Amino acid sequence: MIAPNPTPPAMPDPHRAPRAFLEQLYRVAVDRALPLSTLGAHLPTPPDPKKGRTLVLGAGKAGGSMVQALEALWPADAPLSGLVVTRYDHIPPRPEGVPQRIELVEAAHPVPDAAGEQAAQRMLALAQGLTPDDLVLCLISGGGSSLLVLPAEGLTLADKQRINKQLLDSGAHIGEMNCVRKHLSRIKGGRLAAACAPARVVTLTISDVPGDDPAIIASGPTVPDLTTCADALAILDRYRIEVPPAVRADLESGALETPDPDDAAFAGNAVHLIATPQQSLEAAAAAARAAGIAAHILSDEIEGESREVGKVHGALARAVARRGAPFTPPCVILSGGETTVTIRPRQPGQAKGRGGRAGEFCLGLAGALAGDAKVWAIAADTDGIDGVEDNAGAFVAPDTGRDRADQHQRQ
C-alpha cells in the first residue's frame, strides 16, 4: 500500500538514475490521487444535527485513506458514523489527533469472501430507517465490486466466488465483469442508493476505470444502471460461465433488473469524482517536464490484453529510441487504463503464474524491447497492488529482456 509522502524527495536525475526517476514519477501520480488532498473540495454541508444525521458507507481499496481524510476534514462538531470495507492490509496508520468515527473492516480482493458479505449485509441494515433530513456519504473506489458482495437470491457466496474468478480469468473487460456483478447482487448497480432512500446520497469516488463512469467504478452501488439482465446473460454466455438454473431464469425474465435513471431513489443525489487516472497522468507529466524531460500522455483509457498492450508500447518506445519518431528523445511516454489478463489452463509440469496486469504488461514490453539500451519503464497500479500480489507492479530495464533476445538470436 502506498502511503502519503508529506515531503516528496527531490526528483532524481533522469539520465543518471532512470529507475529512481520513474519511481518518483509514479509516486507523484499516486500523491495526486490521495483523498486527503482531493476530498475536501467535494464535501457537502452537514445536515442540521437537530433534524438529521450523516451516515458514511463505502467500499474499495482506497477506503481506509478515504475514511481517514473524511474524519480529518469533517467538522468536529458535526456527528459522523458509518461502516466502510477495504482490502486486507489496506488500512493506513491512523494519524495522531484525529479521532476514529467511522468503522473500517477488511475483506478479500479480487475474489470475495465471507467478510465482504457480512460488511454488505451490515451496510444495508444501517441504511434502514433513514429520513429526508439524513445525509449518506458513500466512499467508493476501485475494488469495491469484490469487497461489497451480497449474492442475489438463489446464489451462494461460493457461486459468486466461482463466477467472479471465471470472469477475472476470462479476459472480459471491466464493463462486462461489472455488468454481471450488478445483476447478481443485492447491493450493487444502484441498489445501495435505493436502500438509503429517502435520504440524500452524495457519492465521493476515485476512478480506476477507462472513461471514469461512476456506474462502472465498484459496480456503481449508488448510481443508476443502464445495463440489463439481457446484457448480463449475453456476457455469461460469451465467456461460457454457468449460473444456477433458477438464477438464469430470473435473468431471462428480468427479475434481477437494476434501478435505472428514472428511479425516484436517485432524486437529489450527487456523484463527485475526486480523483481520476487522467489527473494522475497529468501530475506525472508535469513533474517530468519540471525535470527537463518532455512528457507525452497517450491515453487514460487503454484497454486490451496486457501482454499485447505492452508489445505495442514497446514498439512505440523502440521507434522513439532508434528513429526519434513520433517523439523526440529524451522523453517520457505515459498511459493508463484497464487492461486484462486471460488465464489459460496450465500444461502438465508447468509452474503456476504470478502477478497481475502490470506485471503482464512488463513481460510483453520487455519482449518487444529485446534489451534496448535506451529504454527504461515502469508499470504499476496507483492503489499499490498488482492483481493479487504484494507489490504495485514492475520495472523494465535495458537488461530485462536481454536473455530472451540472445536466445532468439542463437536460434
Secondary structure by P-SEA (a helix, b strand, c coil): cccccccccccccccccaaaaaaaaaaaaaaaaccccccccccccccccccbbbbbbbcccaaaaaaaaaaacccccbbbbbbbbbcccccccccccccccbbbbbbbcccccaaaaaaaaaaaaaaccccccbbbbbbbccccccccccccccccaaaaaaaaaaaaaccccaaaaaaaaaaacccccaaaaaaacccbbbbbbbbcccccccccccccccbbbcccaaaaaaaaaaacccccaaaaaaaaacccccccccccccccbbbbbcccaaaaaaaaaaaaaaacbbbbbccccccccaaaaaaaaaaaaaaaacccccccccbbbbbccbbbbbbcccccccccccccaaaaaaaaaaaaacccccccbbbbbcccccccccccccccccccaaaaaaaaaac
